[in-house]
Amino acid sequence: MPKQEFFVDMTCEGCSGAVVRVLNKLGGVQYDIDLPNKKVVIESEHSVDTLLTTLKKTGKDAQYLGTK
């Protein structure tokens, strides 16, 4: 499965917790959250658009950075 890297404007554990919640609801994803660098790497068969839309549901600024 491809690994996609995203920037998410997370400033605290609560922010990263919101990311965890929306990704778990989406299902079929494995992810690694790098809070200090505000990055989320997601391994999934979902499209980049679906993943980005899901991350934006946290209310945080989210941007696609590319394939890892």
N, C-alpha and C positions, 0 to 999 in steps of 0.2 A: 504494500500500500504506500502511496506517496505521502511524504511529510511536507506539510505546508506551514510556513512561519508567518505569524501575524504580530503586529504591534497592537497592544491594548493598553490604554492609559490607566493603569492600575497603580494606586498609591498606598494600599494597605491590604491586610488579610481579608477584609470584608469585600474588597474589589475582586481579589482572586477567588474568593468563595462564590461570588456571583458568576464568574466565568465557569467554575466547576459545575454549578447548578444548571446553567443553560446547556453546557456540553453534555452533561449526563442525561438531560431530558431529550436531547437530539438522538443519543444512542449511537452505537457502532463506531465510537471514536476512542482513540488512545491519545493522551495529551501530556505535555510537560509544560508547567508554568514557571517562568523565570520572572518573579516579581521585581527584583532589583533592576532588571533591564527592560521591564515592561513588555516581555515577549511571551507568546504562547505558540508552541509547536504542536501541531495536530496531525495525527496519522489516521486517515479515514478515506473511505470510498466516496464520501459526499463531495459535491462540487465546491470550489473555492467560494462561489457566490453564496451557497447555502451556509457554509461555515462563517463567512463574514457577516451575513445577516443574523445568524445565531449569536455571534459575539456582540453585535450592536444592540441586541436585546438587553444587555447589561446596563445600557445607558451610558457606556463609556465610549470614547473615541476609539475606533478600531480600524486598522489598515492592513492590507495584504502586503507582505514583504517579499514573498517568493517561495520557491521550493527549497527545502533544506537538504 
